[in-house]
Amino acid sequence: MTQPIPDAIPSGHIGNISPEQDDTLKQMWASFFALDGTSEPGKTATGAPVDLTEAKKYVADLGGFEKFHETFWRTPFSGPPDSTMLRFLRARKWDVTAALGMLACMIAWRVELAVDEIVEAGEEGLNRDLPGFDLQMRSGKSYLHGTDAQGRIVIYIHVQIHDSRQQTFEALRAFTIFSVETGRLFLAPPTNQACLVFDLTNFGLSNMDWAFIKFLVKAFEAYYPETLGVLAIHKAPWVFSTIWGAIRSLLDPVVADKVVFTKNEKELKQVINAEHLPKGQSFSISLETNILFQSLRASFFP
């Protein structure tokens, strides 16, 4: 049964911000610019100045506010600046001190991993410099296709295709960063979130990649907060139950609450309307989908 896409804008998102949330957003911006040392930070709910200690450590590690500031505004697909600030505020329950520290950590991470340079290098440059990157692009193990019942873009990961021995962790990490960064072009209001489907059909222990799982969990929690709307784990075999226990221990409770298990296509259709599911039995790889997505990316990155 097709589920209608909701029209309501969730609280704390652009278009539905309470006066209190709007004031907190202003304090966030004031504190952000105060990191250059020339102005006063915003105020907390109690009227005390926002504590900049944690955020300033990251600014200092980057060599000063100029690099910090440049990296924040350089991020190409983060959406409206207010939307970025709101994501971090929601993730830290509107605590400006915690949200600013989290934002600063994200910016330091982007510099450390050269995230913007990965995007700018494009497929051609990454394939040249990172052996195994092209394999990720061509294998069909991950792609974007359609939207879920809430209107969020869907990212599919077919785990049975993955073998950690076929590429370096660095190549897989770069592929993931590149896919997430370019995939953000397809995020849409009101939530600007994505649905992630882990298809565990025919999953075996050889497909398990612990280093990558830890990286992905950390990325969505700390560096792309409030980007994940729902995570559907599809057709998980019994052997995955033990693995899931270890993975769940790594998850922030907010992220853990977004996980749903679907045993069959009928249950998955409660998350994704049937007309938006990939063609073929058990989501066999749709060549047309991959060609379309690669063509769209090529139009943005010629």
Solvent accessible surface area in square Angstrom, and as a share of the most:
residue,aa,sasa,rsa
1,M,212,0.95
2,T,80,0.47
3,Q,52,0.23
4,P,117,0.74
5,I,97,0.49
6,P,62,0.39
7,D,138,0.72
8,A,81,0.63
9,I,64,0.32
10,P,52,0.32
11,S,74,0.48
12,G,0,0.00
13,H,15,0.07
14,I,83,0.42
15,G,63,0.61
16,N,63,0.32
17,I,53,0.27
18,S,40,0.26
19,P,107,0.67
20,E,125,0.56
21,Q,29,0.13
22,D,53,0.27
23,D,76,0.39
24,T,26,0.15
25,L,11,0.05
26,K,121,0.51
27,Q,37,0.16
28,M,0,0.00
29,W,41,0.14
30,A,40,0.31
31,S,0,0.00
32,F,0,0.00
33,F,84,0.35
34,A,2,0.01
35,L,9,0.04
36,D,59,0.30
37,G,61,0.59
38,T,115,0.67
39,S,57,0.37
40,E,141,0.63
41,P,25,0.16
42,G,3,0.03
43,K,103,0.43
44,T,48,0.28
45,A,116,0.90
46,T,123,0.72
47,G,45,0.44
48,A,48,0.37
49,P,82,0.52
50,V,4,0.02
51,D,79,0.41
52,L,16,0.08
53,T,79,0.46
54,E,83,0.37
55,A,2,0.02
56,K,92,0.39
57,K,129,0.55
58,Y,58,0.22
59,V,11,0.06
60,A,71,0.55
61,D,118,0.61
62,L,31,0.15
63,G,73,0.70
64,G,25,0.24
65,F,38,0.16
66,E,144,0.64
67,K,72,0.31
68,F,0,0.00
69,H,60,0.27
70,E,86,0.39
71,T,7,0.04
72,F,16,0.06
73,W,113,0.40
74,R,82,0.30
75,T,17,0.10
76,P,66,0.41
77,F,39,0.16
78,S,25,0.16
79,G,46,0.44
80,P,73,0.46
81,P,55,0.35
82,D,56,0.29
83,S,14,0.09
84,T,4,0.02
85,M,0,0.00
86,L,1,0.00
87,R,16,0.06
88,F,0,0.00
89,L,0,0.00
90,R,37,0.14
91,A,23,0.18
92,R,89,0.32
93,K,157,0.66
94,W,68,0.24
95,D,71,0.37
96,V,11,0.06
97,T,40,0.23
98,A,33,0.26
99,A,0,0.00
100,L,1,0.00
101,G,1,0.01
102,M,14,0.06
103,L,0,0.00
104,A,0,0.00
105,C,34,0.20
106,M,11,0.05
107,I,1,0.00
108,A,19,0.14
109,W,18,0.06
110,R,5,0.02
111,V,48,0.28
112,E,138,0.62
113,L,30,0.15
114,A,38,0.29
115,V,0,0.00
116,D,6,0.03
117,E,80,0.36
118,I,22,0.11
119,V,3,0.02
120,E,113,0.51
121,A,46,0.35
122,G,9,0.08
123,E,45,0.20
124,E,142,0.64
125,G,5,0.05
126,L,11,0.06
127,N,66,0.34
128,R,168,0.61
129,D,90,0.47
130,L,44,0.22
131,P,105,0.66
132,G,21,0.20
133,F,0,0.00
134,D,40,0.21
135,L,67,0.34
136,Q,1,0.01
137,M,16,0.07
138,R,183,0.67
139,S,31,0.20
140,G,3,0.03
141,K,9,0.04
142,S,25,0.16
143,Y,3,0.01
144,L,16,0.08
145,H,44,0.20
146,G,25,0.24
147,T,35,0.20
148,D,2,0.01
149,A,2,0.02
150,Q,77,0.34
151,G,20,0.20
152,R,40,0.15
153,I,21,0.11
154,V,0,0.00
155,I,29,0.15
156,Y,0,0.00
157,I,24,0.12
158,H,3,0.01
159,V,14,0.08
160,Q,75,0.33
161,I,56,0.28
162,H,15,0.07
163,D,25,0.13
164,S,44,0.28
165,R,192,0.70
166,Q,102,0.45
167,Q,18,0.08
168,T,72,0.42
169,F,67,0.28
170,E,85,0.38
171,A,0,0.00
172,L,6,0.03
173,R,67,0.24
174,A,4,0.03
175,F,14,0.06
176,T,14,0.08
177,I,3,0.01
178,F,0,0.00
179,S,19,0.12
180,V,21,0.12
181,E,0,0.00
182,T,0,0.00
183,G,7,0.07
184,R,22,0.08
185,L,61,0.30
186,F,59,0.25
187,L,35,0.17
188,A,48,0.38
189,P,107,0.67
190,P,39,0.25
191,T,25,0.15
192,N,42,0.22
193,Q,18,0.08
194,A,3,0.02
195,C,0,0.00
196,L,6,0.03
197,V,0,0.00
198,F,25,0.10
199,D,2,0.01
200,L,5,0.02
201,T,20,0.12
202,N,117,0.60
203,F,18,0.08
204,G,25,0.24
205,L,117,0.58
206,S,70,0.45
207,N,15,0.08
208,M,40,0.18
209,D,19,0.10
210,W,92,0.32
211,A,50,0.39
212,F,22,0.09
213,I,24,0.12
214,K,94,0.40
215,F,24,0.10
216,L,15,0.07
217,V,22,0.13
218,K,102,0.43
219,A,4,0.03
220,F,20,0.08
221,E,36,0.16
222,A,15,0.12
223,Y,25,0.09
224,Y,5,0.02
225,P,3,0.02
226,E,33,0.15
227,T,7,0.04
228,L,11,0.05
229,G,12,0.11
230,V,15,0.09
231,L,21,0.11
232,A,0,0.00
233,I,7,0.03
234,H,1,0.00
235,K,74,0.31
236,A,39,0.30
237,P,43,0.27
238,W,217,0.76
239,V,39,0.22
240,F,14,0.06
241,S,76,0.49
242,T,112,0.65
243,I,24,0.12
244,W,36,0.13
245,G,43,0.41
246,A,45,0.35
247,I,14,0.07
248,R,116,0.42
249,S,92,0.59
250,L,74,0.37
251,L,21,0.11
252,D,50,0.26
253,P,100,0.63
254,V,70,0.40
255,V,21,0.12
256,A,8,0.07
257,D,116,0.60
258,K,40,0.17
259,V,20,0.12
260,V,54,0.31
261,F,90,0.38
262,T,6,0.04
263,K,147,0.62
264,N,64,0.33
265,E,71,0.32
266,K,157,0.67
267,E,56,0.25
268,L,0,0.00
269,K,62,0.26
270,Q,115,0.51
271,V,23,0.13
272,I,0,0.00
273,N,8,0.04
274,A,54,0.42
275,E,114,0.51
276,H,60,0.27
277,L,18,0.09
278,P,8,0.05
279,K,150,0.63
280,G,51,0.49
281,Q,166,0.74
282,S,28,0.18
283,F,5,0.02
284,S,61,0.39
285,I,63,0.32
286,S,8,0.05
287,L,122,0.61
288,E,114,0.51
289,T,11,0.06
290,N,18,0.09
291,I,97,0.49
292,L,109,0.54
293,F,15,0.06
294,Q,65,0.29
295,S,60,0.39
296,L,66,0.33
297,R,11,0.04
298,A,53,0.41
299,S,82,0.53
300,F,108,0.45
301,F,47,0.20
302,P,160,1.00
